[in-house]
Amino acid sequence: AAGQFNLDPVPPANFHVRPANTAARFNPDINPPVRQIPVDVRQAVPPHIDPPVNPAPRDDIHRTDADIDRNAITIINSTKAQIRDRDCLLPDGSNYPTWQDFICERIRDAINRPNFFDTENHNPTFERIARSILLHSLHESMRRHMSRLATAQA
């Protein structure tokens, strides 16, 4: 009935009390280990915040050919600007050791491959950059003959 109160006695709280001399032990049958789901920190965003937008991939697979060409041209032009007439290989080859050190250093700086001429190359962009640097570091009388070679390593 409305307005009436339940006057039944409240049962006493029955708290489990462990004797002081027993240690708490882990029992895998009673208390199985809690398995936590691995959290990807990049995806774990509080619900009141918009999740981050994934940045554009930076590897060559997703870059356009125009981007790769633009980067190669920039590298070639900046390296060509560092080549002076005194650094070019003379037609008689008298400055070959100095030129060789110079060209290896320029190739290393341009494509980050210190042993480019010693190893096989499968990257056409690196080949293009190395070939251009190599041709621009030759005396003008030698460029025409060298431009006919198939690769920069030939």
C-alpha positions in Angstrom: 0.0 0.0 0.0 1.1 3.5 -0.7 2.7 5.4 2.1 3.7 2.3 4.1 7.3 1.6 5.0 9.0 -1.8 5.1 9.8 -2.3 8.7 11.5 -5.7 8.3 14.8 -5.8 9.9 17.8 -5.2 7.6 20.0 -8.3 7.4 23.5 -7.6 8.8 26.2 -7.0 6.2 28.2 -10.2 5.9 31.8 -9.2 5.0 34.3 -11.9 4.3 37.2 -11.5 6.7 40.4 -13.4 6.0 42.3 -14.7 9.0 45.4 -12.7 9.6 47.8 -15.7 9.2 46.7 -16.7 5.7 48.4 -15.0 2.7 46.5 -14.0 -0.3 47.3 -16.6 -3.0 46.5 -16.4 -6.7 44.4 -19.4 -7.8 44.1 -19.5 -11.6 40.9 -21.6 -11.4 39.1 -19.0 -9.3 40.8 -15.8 -10.4 41.9 -16.2 -14.1 44.5 -13.7 -15.2 43.0 -10.5 -16.7 43.8 -10.3 -20.4 44.3 -6.8 -21.5 43.6 -5.8 -25.1 46.6 -4.3 -26.6 46.1 -0.6 -27.1 47.3 1.2 -30.3 48.3 4.5 -28.8 47.7 6.3 -32.1 44.1 5.1 -32.2 43.4 5.4 -28.4 41.7 8.8 -28.5 39.3 10.0 -25.8 35.7 10.0 -27.1 35.4 13.8 -26.8 38.3 14.4 -29.2 38.3 13.7 -32.9 40.7 11.0 -33.9 43.8 12.2 -35.7 43.9 12.2 -39.5 46.4 9.8 -40.8 49.3 11.7 -42.5 50.0 11.1 -46.1 52.4 8.2 -46.6 56.0 9.3 -47.3 57.4 6.3 -49.1 58.1 6.2 -52.9 55.2 3.8 -53.5 52.6 6.4 -52.9 54.4 9.3 -54.4 53.6 10.4 -57.9 56.1 10.3 -60.7 55.9 14.0 -60.9 57.0 14.4 -57.2 59.9 12.0 -57.8 61.0 13.9 -60.9 60.7 17.2 -59.1 62.9 16.0 -56.3 65.4 14.5 -58.7 65.7 17.7 -60.6 66.1 19.7 -57.4 68.9 17.4 -56.3 70.6 17.5 -59.7 70.4 21.3 -59.9 71.8 21.9 -56.4 74.6 19.5 -57.0 75.4 21.0 -60.4 75.7 24.4 -58.7 78.5 23.0 -56.6 80.6 21.8 -59.6 83.2 24.4 -60.6 85.4 24.3 -63.8 88.4 23.4 -61.7 86.6 20.3 -60.3 85.8 18.9 -63.8 87.9 16.0 -65.2 90.4 17.2 -67.7 90.6 15.6 -71.1 94.1 14.3 -70.4 93.0 12.8 -67.1 95.8 14.5 -65.1 93.4 15.3 -62.2 91.7 11.9 -62.2 92.3 11.1 -58.5 91.1 14.4 -57.3 88.1 14.3 -59.6 87.2 10.7 -58.5 87.2 11.8 -54.8 85.1 14.9 -55.7 82.5 12.9 -57.8 82.2 10.2 -55.1 81.5 12.8 -52.5 78.9 14.6 -54.6 77.1 11.3 -55.4 77.2 10.3 -51.7 75.7 13.7 -50.8 73.1 13.6 -53.5 71.7 10.0 -53.1 73.3 8.9 -49.8 75.0 5.9 -51.4 78.7 6.0 -50.6 79.5 2.9 -52.7 77.2 3.7 -55.7 79.8 2.9 -58.3 80.9 -0.3 -56.5 77.4 -1.9 -56.2 74.7 -2.8 -58.6 71.9 -0.2 -58.9 68.2 -0.9 -59.5 66.8 2.5 -58.7 66.3 4.5 -61.9 66.0 7.8 -60.0 69.5 7.3 -58.4 70.8 6.3 -61.9 69.4 9.5 -63.4 70.9 11.7 -60.6 74.3 10.0 -60.7 74.5 10.1 -64.5 73.7 13.8 -64.6 76.2 14.7 -61.9 78.8 12.6 -63.7 78.3 14.2 -67.1 78.3 17.7 -65.6 81.6 17.0 -63.9 83.4 16.2 -67.1 85.2 18.6 -69.4 83.0 19.8 -72.3 84.9 17.9 -74.9 84.2 14.6 -73.1 80.5 14.9 -72.4 79.3 13.8 -75.8 81.2 10.5 -75.7 80.2 9.7 -72.1 76.5 10.5 -72.7 76.3 7.5 -75.0 77.1 5.0 -72.3 74.2 3.0 -71.0 74.6 3.6 -67.3 76.6 5.9 -64.9 78.6 2.8 -63.9 79.7 1.8 -67.4 
